[in-house]
Amino acid sequence: MIAKYGLAVAVVFLAGCSRAPSFDVEGSLFPAWLLCLAVGIAAAALARWPITRLDIPIVFPVLVYPSLALACTFGLWLTFFQ
C-alpha cells in the first residue's frame, strides 16, 4: 500500500521545489519575500493614517496592525510571484 501511494505523496511534496525568486542588489541576492515584507510593513504604516483620520475604533491594535502588514505582504507575494 505504501508503494502504491508513494509516488503520489512524493509528487505532492516535491511540486513546490523550484528556485526561489530573488533580486540582485549590488551583487547580493535578496529573497523576494524580504522585499514583500518590507513593502507590507510600509503599507500597514501608511494604512494607519486613514484609520486614525476616520476615527475607526480599533480594540486590539497589537493584533490589527501586524495582521494588516501580513495581509499586505501575502497579497504582494501572491500578486507578483505566484
PyMOL Python script that loads the backbone (N, CA, C, O; Angstrom):
from pymol import cmd

cmd.read_pdbstr("""\
ATOM      1  N   MET A   1       0.821  -1.191   0.000  1.00  0.00           N
ATOM      2  CA  MET A   1       0.000   0.000   0.000  1.00  0.00           C
ATOM      3  C   MET A   1       0.869   1.261   0.000  1.00  0.00           C
ATOM      4  O   MET A   1       0.539   2.246  -0.661  1.00  0.00           O
ATOM      5  N   ILE A   2       1.968   1.228   0.735  1.00  0.00           N
ATOM      6  CA  ILE A   2       2.862   2.395   0.759  1.00  0.00           C
ATOM      7  C   ILE A   2       3.486   2.612  -0.606  1.00  0.00           C
ATOM      8  O   ILE A   2       3.610   3.752  -1.054  1.00  0.00           O
ATOM      9  N   ALA A   3       3.877   1.541  -1.273  1.00  0.00           N
ATOM     10  CA  ALA A   3       4.462   1.671  -2.604  1.00  0.00           C
ATOM     11  C   ALA A   3       3.446   2.189  -3.610  1.00  0.00           C
ATOM     12  O   ALA A   3       3.804   2.894  -4.553  1.00  0.00           O
ATOM     13  N   LYS A   4       2.192   1.846  -3.412  1.00  0.00           N
ATOM     14  CA  LYS A   4       1.138   2.274  -4.333  1.00  0.00           C
ATOM     15  C   LYS A   4       0.929   3.789  -4.277  1.00  0.00           C
ATOM     16  O   LYS A   4       0.761   4.432  -5.313  1.00  0.00           O
ATOM     17  N   TYR A   5       0.939   4.348  -3.091  1.00  0.00           N
ATOM     18  CA  TYR A   5       0.697   5.776  -2.925  1.00  0.00           C
ATOM     19  C   TYR A   5       1.980   6.581  -2.753  1.00  0.00           C
ATOM     20  O   TYR A   5       1.926   7.803  -2.610  1.00  0.00           O
ATOM     21  N   GLY A   6       3.124   5.921  -2.764  1.00  0.00           N
ATOM     22  CA  GLY A   6       4.392   6.618  -2.565  1.00  0.00           C
ATOM     23  C   GLY A   6       4.671   7.656  -3.626  1.00  0.00           C
ATOM     24  O   GLY A   6       5.133   8.754  -3.315  1.00  0.00           O
ATOM     25  N   LEU A   7       4.397   7.326  -4.878  1.00  0.00           N
ATOM     26  CA  LEU A   7       4.640   8.280  -5.962  1.00  0.00           C
ATOM     27  C   LEU A   7       3.716   9.490  -5.843  1.00  0.00           C
ATOM     28  O   LEU A   7       4.146  10.622  -6.060  1.00  0.00           O
ATOM     29  N   ALA A   8       2.465   9.257  -5.502  1.00  0.00           N
ATOM     30  CA  ALA A   8       1.518  10.368  -5.352  1.00  0.00           C
ATOM     31  C   ALA A   8       1.936  11.295  -4.219  1.00  0.00           C
ATOM     32  O   ALA A   8       1.854  12.517  -4.346  1.00  0.00           O
ATOM     33  N   VAL A   9       2.379  10.720  -3.124  1.00  0.00           N
ATOM     34  CA  VAL A   9       2.830  11.536  -1.989  1.00  0.00           C
ATOM     35  C   VAL A   9       4.089  12.308  -2.360  1.00  0.00           C
ATOM     36  O   VAL A   9       4.222  13.477  -1.996  1.00  0.00           O
ATOM     37  N   ALA A  10       5.008  11.680  -3.073  1.00  0.00           N
ATOM     38  CA  ALA A  10       6.239  12.355  -3.491  1.00  0.00           C
ATOM     39  C   ALA A  10       5.930  13.510  -4.431  1.00  0.00           C
ATOM     40  O   ALA A  10       6.553  14.567  -4.330  1.00  0.00           O
ATOM     41  N   VAL A  11       4.992  13.332  -5.333  1.00  0.00           N
ATOM     42  CA  VAL A  11       4.635  14.397  -6.263  1.00  0.00           C
ATOM     43  C   VAL A  11       4.040  15.592  -5.514  1.00  0.00           C
ATOM     44  O   VAL A  11       4.324  16.742  -5.849  1.00  0.00           O
ATOM     45  N   VAL A  12       3.231  15.322  -4.521  1.00  0.00           N
ATOM     46  CA  VAL A  12       2.624  16.405  -3.745  1.00  0.00           C
ATOM     47  C   VAL A  12       3.686  17.187  -2.990  1.00  0.00           C
ATOM     48  O   VAL A  12       3.645  18.417  -2.962  1.00  0.00           O
ATOM     49  N   PHE A  13       4.637  16.492  -2.375  1.00  0.00           N
ATOM     50  CA  PHE A  13       5.649  17.186  -1.586  1.00  0.00           C
ATOM     51  C   PHE A  13       6.728  17.842  -2.436  1.00  0.00           C
ATOM     52  O   PHE A  13       7.350  18.804  -1.984  1.00  0.00           O
ATOM     53  N   LEU A  14       6.970  17.364  -3.636  1.00  0.00           N
ATOM     54  CA  LEU A  14       8.021  17.924  -4.473  1.00  0.00           C
ATOM     55  C   LEU A  14       7.501  18.914  -5.512  1.00  0.00           C
ATOM     56  O   LEU A  14       8.289  19.449  -6.292  1.00  0.00           O
ATOM     57  N   ALA A  15       6.214  19.166  -5.537  1.00  0.00           N
ATOM     58  CA  ALA A  15       5.631  20.045  -6.547  1.00  0.00           C
ATOM     59  C   ALA A  15       6.113  21.483  -6.399  1.00  0.00           C
ATOM     60  O   ALA A  15       6.221  22.192  -7.399  1.00  0.00           O
ATOM     61  N   GLY A  16       6.400  21.927  -5.201  1.00  0.00           N
ATOM     62  CA  GLY A  16       6.811  23.303  -4.989  1.00  0.00           C
ATOM     63  C   GLY A  16       8.308  23.527  -5.059  1.00  0.00           C
ATOM     64  O   GLY A  16       8.770  24.646  -4.835  1.00  0.00           O
ATOM     65  N   CYS A  17       9.068  22.504  -5.360  1.00  0.00           N
ATOM     66  CA  CYS A  17      10.520  22.640  -5.385  1.00  0.00           C
ATOM     67  C   CYS A  17      10.963  23.330  -6.672  1.00  0.00           C
ATOM     68  O   CYS A  17      10.953  22.727  -7.745  1.00  0.00           O
ATOM     69  N   SER A  18      11.341  24.561  -6.558  1.00  0.00           N
ATOM     70  CA  SER A  18      11.892  25.314  -7.667  1.00  0.00           C
ATOM     71  C   SER A  18      12.807  26.380  -7.074  1.00  0.00           C
ATOM     72  O   SER A  18      12.897  26.536  -5.856  1.00  0.00           O
ATOM     73  N   ARG A  19      13.460  27.086  -7.931  1.00  0.00           N
ATOM     74  CA  ARG A  19      14.358  28.125  -7.457  1.00  0.00           C
ATOM     75  C   ARG A  19      13.545  29.276  -6.864  1.00  0.00           C
ATOM     76  O   ARG A  19      12.574  29.736  -7.465  1.00  0.00           O
ATOM     77  N   ALA A  20      13.947  29.727  -5.698  1.00  0.00           N
ATOM     78  CA  ALA A  20      13.241  30.815  -5.019  1.00  0.00           C
ATOM     79  C   ALA A  20      13.505  32.126  -5.745  1.00  0.00           C
ATOM     80  O   ALA A  20      14.640  32.382  -6.148  1.00  0.00           O
ATOM     81  N   PRO A  21      12.482  32.965  -5.922  1.00  0.00           N
ATOM     82  CA  PRO A  21      12.707  34.250  -6.573  1.00  0.00           C
ATOM     83  C   PRO A  21      13.556  35.157  -5.686  1.00  0.00           C
ATOM     84  O   PRO A  21      13.349  35.243  -4.475  1.00  0.00           O
ATOM     85  N   SER A  22      14.504  35.823  -6.312  1.00  0.00           N
ATOM     86  CA  SER A  22      15.379  36.718  -5.561  1.00  0.00           C
ATOM     87  C   SER A  22      15.781  37.890  -6.449  1.00  0.00           C
ATOM     88  O   SER A  22      15.656  37.834  -7.672  1.00  0.00           O
ATOM     89  N   PHE A  23      16.263  38.949  -5.809  1.00  0.00           N
ATOM     90  CA  PHE A  23      16.695  40.155  -6.504  1.00  0.00           C
ATOM     91  C   PHE A  23      18.177  40.376  -6.275  1.00  0.00           C
ATOM     92  O   PHE A  23      18.686  40.180  -5.171  1.00  0.00           O
ATOM     93  N   ASP A  24      18.862  40.786  -7.330  1.00  0.00           N
ATOM     94  CA  ASP A  24      20.285  41.071  -7.224  1.00  0.00           C
ATOM     95  C   ASP A  24      20.445  42.554  -6.887  1.00  0.00           C
ATOM     96  O   ASP A  24      20.114  43.424  -7.692  1.00  0.00           O
ATOM     97  N   VAL A  25      20.958  42.825  -5.686  1.00  0.00           N
ATOM     98  CA  VAL A  25      21.185  44.202  -5.251  1.00  0.00           C
ATOM     99  C   VAL A  25      22.659  44.332  -4.906  1.00  0.00           C
ATOM    100  O   VAL A  25      23.123  43.796  -3.900  1.00  0.00           O
ATOM    101  N   GLU A  26      23.387  45.047  -5.746  1.00  0.00           N
ATOM    102  CA  GLU A  26      24.822  45.269  -5.539  1.00  0.00           C
ATOM    103  C   GLU A  26      25.592  43.965  -5.364  1.00  0.00           C
ATOM    104  O   GLU A  26      26.516  43.893  -4.554  1.00  0.00           O
ATOM    105  N   GLY A  27      25.223  42.955  -6.105  1.00  0.00           N
ATOM    106  CA  GLY A  27      25.924  41.684  -6.053  1.00  0.00           C
ATOM    107  C   GLY A  27      25.414  40.716  -5.003  1.00  0.00           C
ATOM    108  O   GLY A  27      25.838  39.561  -4.987  1.00  0.00           O
ATOM    109  N   SER A  28      24.525  41.143  -4.132  1.00  0.00           N
ATOM    110  CA  SER A  28      23.941  40.270  -3.112  1.00  0.00           C
ATOM    111  C   SER A  28      22.529  39.889  -3.532  1.00  0.00           C
ATOM    112  O   SER A  28      21.767  40.721  -4.024  1.00  0.00           O
ATOM    113  N   LEU A  29      22.196  38.633  -3.333  1.00  0.00           N
ATOM    114  CA  LEU A  29      20.864  38.161  -3.684  1.00  0.00           C
ATOM    115  C   LEU A  29      19.952  38.237  -2.467  1.00  0.00           C
ATOM    116  O   LEU A  29      20.208  37.598  -1.446  1.00  0.00           O
ATOM    117  N   PHE A  30      18.895  39.014  -2.582  1.00  0.00           N
ATOM    118  CA  PHE A  30      17.914  39.140  -1.516  1.00  0.00           C
ATOM    119  C   PHE A  30      16.661  38.380  -1.914  1.00  0.00           C
ATOM    120  O   PHE A  30      16.204  38.490  -3.052  1.00  0.00           O
ATOM    121  N   PRO A  31      16.102  37.613  -0.992  1.00  0.00           N
ATOM    122  CA  PRO A  31      14.889  36.865  -1.344  1.00  0.00           C
ATOM    123  C   PRO A  31      13.712  37.808  -1.566  1.00  0.00           C
ATOM    124  O   PRO A  31      13.634  38.882  -0.968  1.00  0.00           O
ATOM    125  N   ALA A  32      12.806  37.389  -2.430  1.00  0.00           N
ATOM    126  CA  ALA A  32      11.657  38.232  -2.776  1.00  0.00           C
ATOM    127  C   ALA A  32      10.725  38.422  -1.591  1.00  0.00           C
ATOM    128  O   ALA A  32      10.069  39.458  -1.479  1.00  0.00           O
ATOM    129  N   TRP A  33      10.658  37.426  -0.698  1.00  0.00           N
ATOM    130  CA  TRP A  33       9.759  37.568   0.442  1.00  0.00           C
ATOM    131  C   TRP A  33      10.213  38.704   1.352  1.00  0.00           C
ATOM    132  O   TRP A  33       9.390  39.334   2.016  1.00  0.00           O
ATOM    133  N   LEU A  34      11.506  38.966   1.385  1.00  0.00           N
ATOM    134  CA  LEU A  34      12.014  40.053   2.220  1.00  0.00           C
ATOM    135  C   LEU A  34      11.547  41.409   1.679  1.00  0.00           C
ATOM    136  O   LEU A  34      11.175  42.296   2.448  1.00  0.00           O
ATOM    137  N   LEU A  35      11.570  41.558   0.370  1.00  0.00           N
ATOM    138  CA  LEU A  35      11.072  42.772  -0.243  1.00  0.00           C
ATOM    139  C   LEU A  35       9.568  42.918  -0.004  1.00  0.00           C
ATOM    140  O   LEU A  35       9.091  44.007   0.315  1.00  0.00           O
ATOM    141  N   CYS A  36       8.823  41.816  -0.158  1.00  0.00           N
ATOM    142  CA  CYS A  36       7.381  41.855   0.091  1.00  0.00           C
ATOM    143  C   CYS A  36       7.080  42.214   1.540  1.00  0.00           C
ATOM    144  O   CYS A  36       6.132  42.952   1.807  1.00  0.00           O
ATOM    145  N   LEU A  37       7.865  41.709   2.473  1.00  0.00           N
ATOM    146  CA  LEU A  37       7.660  42.019   3.884  1.00  0.00           C
ATOM    147  C   LEU A  37       7.908  43.497   4.163  1.00  0.00           C
ATOM    148  O   LEU A  37       7.139  44.129   4.888  1.00  0.00           O
ATOM    149  N   ALA A  38       8.968  44.048   3.597  1.00  0.00           N
ATOM    150  CA  ALA A  38       9.271  45.467   3.816  1.00  0.00           C
ATOM    151  C   ALA A  38       8.174  46.355   3.235  1.00  0.00           C
ATOM    152  O   ALA A  38       7.775  47.334   3.864  1.00  0.00           O
ATOM    153  N   VAL A  39       7.689  46.026   2.053  1.00  0.00           N
ATOM    154  CA  VAL A  39       6.622  46.816   1.438  1.00  0.00           C
ATOM    155  C   VAL A  39       5.312  46.631   2.210  1.00  0.00           C
ATOM    156  O   VAL A  39       4.535  47.576   2.347  1.00  0.00           O
ATOM    157  N   GLY A  40       5.066  45.414   2.716  1.00  0.00           N
ATOM    158  CA  GLY A  40       3.863  45.160   3.503  1.00  0.00           C
ATOM    159  C   GLY A  40       3.852  45.943   4.808  1.00  0.00           C
ATOM    160  O   GLY A  40       2.810  46.458   5.212  1.00  0.00           O
ATOM    161  N   ILE A  41       4.990  46.037   5.463  1.00  0.00           N
ATOM    162  CA  ILE A  41       5.081  46.825   6.698  1.00  0.00           C
ATOM    163  C   ILE A  41       4.880  48.310   6.396  1.00  0.00           C
ATOM    164  O   ILE A  41       4.201  49.017   7.142  1.00  0.00           O
ATOM    165  N   ALA A  42       5.477  48.776   5.296  1.00  0.00           N
ATOM    166  CA  ALA A  42       5.294  50.176   4.909  1.00  0.00           C
ATOM    167  C   ALA A  42       3.831  50.459   4.554  1.00  0.00           C
ATOM    168  O   ALA A  42       3.309  51.527   4.875  1.00  0.00           O
ATOM    169  N   ALA A  43       3.171  49.506   3.894  1.00  0.00           N
ATOM    170  CA  ALA A  43       1.752  49.688   3.547  1.00  0.00           C
ATOM    171  C   ALA A  43       0.886  49.715   4.792  1.00  0.00           C
ATOM    172  O   ALA A  43      -0.073  50.483   4.859  1.00  0.00           O
ATOM    173  N   ALA A  44       1.206  48.890   5.779  1.00  0.00           N
ATOM    174  CA  ALA A  44       0.445  48.901   7.035  1.00  0.00           C
ATOM    175  C   ALA A  44       0.667  50.217   7.782  1.00  0.00           C
ATOM    176  O   ALA A  44      -0.260  50.752   8.391  1.00  0.00           O
ATOM    177  N   ALA A  45       1.883  50.731   7.734  1.00  0.00           N
ATOM    178  CA  ALA A  45       2.152  52.018   8.381  1.00  0.00           C
ATOM    179  C   ALA A  45       1.409  53.145   7.672  1.00  0.00           C
ATOM    180  O   ALA A  45       0.912  54.064   8.322  1.00  0.00           O
ATOM    181  N   LEU A  46       1.331  53.081   6.346  1.00  0.00           N
ATOM    182  CA  LEU A  46       0.585  54.093   5.607  1.00  0.00           C
ATOM    183  C   LEU A  46      -0.924  53.936   5.801  1.00  0.00           C
ATOM    184  O   LEU A  46      -1.656  54.924   5.749  1.00  0.00           O
ATOM    185  N   ALA A  47      -1.393  52.722   6.021  1.00  0.00           N
ATOM    186  CA  ALA A  47      -2.822  52.483   6.241  1.00  0.00           C
ATOM    187  C   ALA A  47      -3.268  52.983   7.607  1.00  0.00           C
ATOM    188  O   ALA A  47      -4.460  53.186   7.835  1.00  0.00           O
ATOM    189  N   ARG A  48      -2.332  53.182   8.505  1.00  0.00           N
ATOM    190  CA  ARG A  48      -2.678  53.684   9.839  1.00  0.00           C
ATOM    191  C   ARG A  48      -3.211  55.113   9.771  1.00  0.00           C
ATOM    192  O   ARG A  48      -4.069  55.504  10.563  1.00  0.00           O
ATOM    193  N   TRP A  49      -2.697  55.884   8.821  1.00  0.00           N
ATOM    194  CA  TRP A  49      -3.108  57.277   8.713  1.00  0.00           C
ATOM    195  C   TRP A  49      -4.601  57.420   8.421  1.00  0.00           C
ATOM    196  O   TRP A  49      -5.273  58.151   9.149  1.00  0.00           O
ATOM    197  N   PRO A  50      -5.163  56.759   7.389  1.00  0.00           N
ATOM    198  CA  PRO A  50      -6.615  56.922   7.185  1.00  0.00           C
ATOM    199  C   PRO A  50      -7.453  56.289   8.297  1.00  0.00           C
ATOM    200  O   PRO A  50      -8.566  56.737   8.570  1.00  0.00           O
ATOM    201  N   ILE A  51      -6.923  55.258   8.931  1.00  0.00           N
ATOM    202  CA  ILE A  51      -7.673  54.636  10.034  1.00  0.00           C
ATOM    203  C   ILE A  51      -7.823  55.620  11.193  1.00  0.00           C
ATOM    204  O   ILE A  51      -8.908  55.756  11.757  1.00  0.00           O
ATOM    205  N   THR A  52      -6.753  56.294  11.543  1.00  0.00           N
ATOM    206  CA  THR A  52      -6.842  57.278  12.626  1.00  0.00           C
ATOM    207  C   THR A  52      -7.581  58.535  12.168  1.00  0.00           C
ATOM    208  O   THR A  52      -8.257  59.179  12.970  1.00  0.00           O
ATOM    209  N   ARG A  53      -7.461  58.887  10.904  1.00  0.00           N
ATOM    210  CA  ARG A  53      -8.130  60.080  10.373  1.00  0.00           C
ATOM    211  C   ARG A  53      -9.650  59.923  10.383  1.00  0.00           C
ATOM    212  O   ARG A  53     -10.380  60.883  10.635  1.00  0.00           O
ATOM    213  N   LEU A  54     -10.121  58.699  10.106  1.00  0.00           N
ATOM    214  CA  LEU A  54     -11.557  58.432  10.080  1.00  0.00           C
ATOM    215  C   LEU A  54     -12.104  58.036  11.455  1.00  0.00           C
ATOM    216  O   LEU A  54     -13.288  57.728  11.585  1.00  0.00           O
ATOM    217  N   ASP A  55     -11.257  58.043  12.465  1.00  0.00           N
ATOM    218  CA  ASP A  55     -11.635  57.678  13.838  1.00  0.00           C
ATOM    219  C   ASP A  55     -12.284  56.306  13.920  1.00  0.00           C
ATOM    220  O   ASP A  55     -13.310  56.131  14.578  1.00  0.00           O
ATOM    221  N   ILE A  56     -11.679  55.333  13.246  1.00  0.00           N
ATOM    222  CA  ILE A  56     -12.167  53.951  13.310  1.00  0.00           C
ATOM    223  C   ILE A  56     -11.643  53.339  14.603  1.00  0.00           C
ATOM    224  O   ILE A  56     -10.433  53.295  14.823  1.00  0.00           O
ATOM    225  N   PRO A  57     -12.542  52.868  15.456  1.00  0.00           N
ATOM    226  CA  PRO A  57     -12.070  52.298  16.734  1.00  0.00           C
ATOM    227  C   PRO A  57     -11.412  50.935  16.517  1.00  0.00           C
ATOM    228  O   PRO A  57     -11.974  50.060  15.857  1.00  0.00           O
ATOM    229  N   ILE A  58     -10.236  50.772  17.071  1.00  0.00           N
ATOM    230  CA  ILE A  58      -9.506  49.507  16.993  1.00  0.00           C
ATOM    231  C   ILE A  58      -9.335  48.994  18.412  1.00  0.00           C
ATOM    232  O   ILE A  58      -8.712  49.646  19.251  1.00  0.00           O
ATOM    233  N   VAL A  59      -9.892  47.827  18.670  1.00  0.00           N
ATOM    234  CA  VAL A  59      -9.883  47.281  20.025  1.00  0.00           C
ATOM    235  C   VAL A  59      -8.512  46.727  20.387  1.00  0.00           C
ATOM    236  O   VAL A  59      -7.989  47.020  21.462  1.00  0.00           O
ATOM    237  N   PHE A  60      -7.925  45.926  19.493  1.00  0.00           N
ATOM    238  CA  PHE A  60      -6.624  45.308  19.752  1.00  0.00           C
ATOM    239  C   PHE A  60      -5.624  45.733  18.675  1.00  0.00           C
ATOM    240  O   PHE A  60      -5.405  44.988  17.719  1.00  0.00           O
ATOM    241  N   PRO A  61      -5.019  46.905  18.808  1.00  0.00           N
ATOM    242  CA  PRO A  61      -4.078  47.339  17.771  1.00  0.00           C
ATOM    243  C   PRO A  61      -2.852  46.447  17.669  1.00  0.00           C
ATOM    244  O   PRO A  61      -2.209  46.393  16.621  1.00  0.00           O
ATOM    245  N   VAL A  62      -2.524  45.747  18.747  1.00  0.00           N
ATOM    246  CA  VAL A  62      -1.369  44.864  18.714  1.00  0.00           C
ATOM    247  C   VAL A  62      -1.627  43.664  17.791  1.00  0.00           C
ATOM    248  O   VAL A  62      -0.684  43.005  17.353  1.00  0.00           O
ATOM    249  N   LEU A  63      -2.882  43.386  17.503  1.00  0.00           N
ATOM    250  CA  LEU A  63      -3.225  42.318  16.566  1.00  0.00           C
ATOM    251  C   LEU A  63      -3.585  42.853  15.184  1.00  0.00           C
ATOM    252  O   LEU A  63      -3.323  42.197  14.176  1.00  0.00           O
ATOM    253  N   VAL A  64      -4.173  44.022  15.135  1.00  0.00           N
ATOM    254  CA  VAL A  64      -4.674  44.560  13.873  1.00  0.00           C
ATOM    255  C   VAL A  64      -3.539  44.975  12.944  1.00  0.00           C
ATOM    256  O   VAL A  64      -3.547  44.600  11.771  1.00  0.00           O
ATOM    257  N   TYR A  65      -2.576  45.728  13.429  1.00  0.00           N
ATOM    258  CA  TYR A  65      -1.537  46.242  12.553  1.00  0.00           C
ATOM    259  C   TYR A  65      -0.582  45.148  12.048  1.00  0.00           C
ATOM    260  O   TYR A  65      -0.241  45.171  10.865  1.00  0.00           O
ATOM    261  N   PRO A  66      -0.136  44.202  12.868  1.00  0.00           N
ATOM    262  CA  PRO A  66       0.654  43.103  12.289  1.00  0.00           C
ATOM    263  C   PRO A  66      -0.149  42.256  11.306  1.00  0.00           C
ATOM    264  O   PRO A  66       0.399  41.772  10.315  1.00  0.00           O
ATOM    265  N   SER A  67      -1.439  42.074  11.570  1.00  0.00           N
ATOM    266  CA  SER A  67      -2.274  41.321  10.638  1.00  0.00           C
ATOM    267  C   SER A  67      -2.433  42.063   9.320  1.00  0.00           C
ATOM    268  O   SER A  67      -2.442  41.450   8.253  1.00  0.00           O
ATOM    269  N   LEU A  68      -2.556  43.367   9.396  1.00  0.00           N
ATOM    270  CA  LEU A  68      -2.640  44.174   8.183  1.00  0.00           C
ATOM    271  C   LEU A  68      -1.331  44.113   7.396  1.00  0.00           C
ATOM    272  O   LEU A  68      -1.344  44.027   6.169  1.00  0.00           O
ATOM    273  N   ALA A  69      -0.207  44.158   8.103  1.00  0.00           N
ATOM    274  CA  ALA A  69       1.091  44.051   7.432  1.00  0.00           C
ATOM    275  C   ALA A  69       1.249  42.689   6.768  1.00  0.00           C
ATOM    276  O   ALA A  69       1.742  42.606   5.643  1.00  0.00           O
ATOM    277  N   LEU A  70       0.837  41.622   7.447  1.00  0.00           N
ATOM    278  CA  LEU A  70       0.931  40.291   6.852  1.00  0.00           C
ATOM    279  C   LEU A  70      -0.009  40.132   5.663  1.00  0.00           C
ATOM    280  O   LEU A  70       0.349  39.498   4.671  1.00  0.00           O
ATOM    281  N   ALA A  71      -1.199  40.697   5.755  1.00  0.00           N
ATOM    282  CA  ALA A  71      -2.134  40.621   4.636  1.00  0.00           C
ATOM    283  C   ALA A  71      -1.568  41.336   3.407  1.00  0.00           C
ATOM    284  O   ALA A  71      -1.694  40.843   2.287  1.00  0.00           O
ATOM    285  N   CYS A  72      -0.952  42.485   3.615  1.00  0.00           N
ATOM    286  CA  CYS A  72      -0.319  43.199   2.504  1.00  0.00           C
ATOM    287  C   CYS A  72       0.862  42.410   1.943  1.00  0.00           C
ATOM    288  O   CYS A  72       1.053  42.347   0.729  1.00  0.00           O
ATOM    289  N   THR A  73       1.649  41.809   2.832  1.00  0.00           N
ATOM    290  CA  THR A  73       2.795  41.020   2.408  1.00  0.00           C
ATOM    291  C   THR A  73       2.363  39.829   1.573  1.00  0.00           C
ATOM    292  O   THR A  73       2.900  39.597   0.490  1.00  0.00           O
ATOM    293  N   PHE A  74       1.389  39.068   2.074  1.00  0.00           N
ATOM    294  CA  PHE A  74       0.928  37.890   1.340  1.00  0.00           C
ATOM    295  C   PHE A  74       0.237  38.281   0.042  1.00  0.00           C
ATOM    296  O   PHE A  74       0.346  37.574  -0.960  1.00  0.00           O
ATOM    297  N   GLY A  75      -0.468  39.395   0.053  1.00  0.00           N
ATOM    298  CA  GLY A  75      -1.107  39.862  -1.181  1.00  0.00           C
ATOM    299  C   GLY A  75      -0.085  40.229  -2.251  1.00  0.00           C
ATOM    300  O   GLY A  75      -0.261  39.902  -3.425  1.00  0.00           O
ATOM    301  N   LEU A  76       0.977  40.904  -1.843  1.00  0.00           N
ATOM    302  CA  LEU A  76       2.047  41.231  -2.787  1.00  0.00           C
ATOM    303  C   LEU A  76       2.715  39.973  -3.329  1.00  0.00           C
ATOM    304  O   LEU A  76       2.989  39.872  -4.525  1.00  0.00           O
ATOM    305  N   TRP A  77       2.975  39.016  -2.440  1.00  0.00           N
ATOM    306  CA  TRP A  77       3.616  37.775  -2.851  1.00  0.00           C
ATOM    307  C   TRP A  77       2.746  37.044  -3.867  1.00  0.00           C
ATOM    308  O   TRP A  77       3.239  36.591  -4.900  1.00  0.00           O
ATOM    309  N   LEU A  78       1.470  36.930  -3.578  1.00  0.00           N
ATOM    310  CA  LEU A  78       0.572  36.212  -4.489  1.00  0.00           C
ATOM    311  C   LEU A  78       0.386  36.956  -5.804  1.00  0.00           C
ATOM    312  O   LEU A  78       0.221  36.333  -6.853  1.00  0.00           O
ATOM    313  N   THR A  79       0.412  38.284  -5.752  1.00  0.00           N
ATOM    314  CA  THR A  79       0.231  39.067  -6.966  1.00  0.00           C
ATOM    315  C   THR A  79       1.432  38.965  -7.903  1.00  0.00           C
ATOM    316  O   THR A  79       1.262  38.805  -9.111  1.00  0.00           O
ATOM    317  N   PHE A  80       2.624  39.053  -7.365  1.00  0.00           N
ATOM    318  CA  PHE A  80       3.805  39.158  -8.213  1.00  0.00           C
ATOM    319  C   PHE A  80       4.600  37.861  -8.391  1.00  0.00           C
ATOM    320  O   PHE A  80       5.335  37.734  -9.370  1.00  0.00           O
ATOM    321  N   PHE A  81       4.477  36.904  -7.482  1.00  0.00           N
ATOM    322  CA  PHE A  81       5.362  35.743  -7.533  1.00  0.00           C
ATOM    323  C   PHE A  81       4.652  34.400  -7.633  1.00  0.00           C
ATOM    324  O   PHE A  81       5.311  33.364  -7.547  1.00  0.00           O
ATOM    325  N   GLN A  82       3.357  34.376  -7.809  1.00  0.00           N
ATOM    326  CA  GLN A  82       2.672  33.091  -7.937  1.00  0.00           C
ATOM    327  C   GLN A  82       1.936  32.980  -9.226  1.00  0.00           C
ATOM    328  O   GLN A  82       1.305  31.956  -9.490  1.00  0.00           O
TER     329      GLN A  82
END
""", "prot")
cmd.dss("prot")
cmd.show_as("cartoon", "prot")
cmd.util.cbc("prot")
cmd.orient("prot")
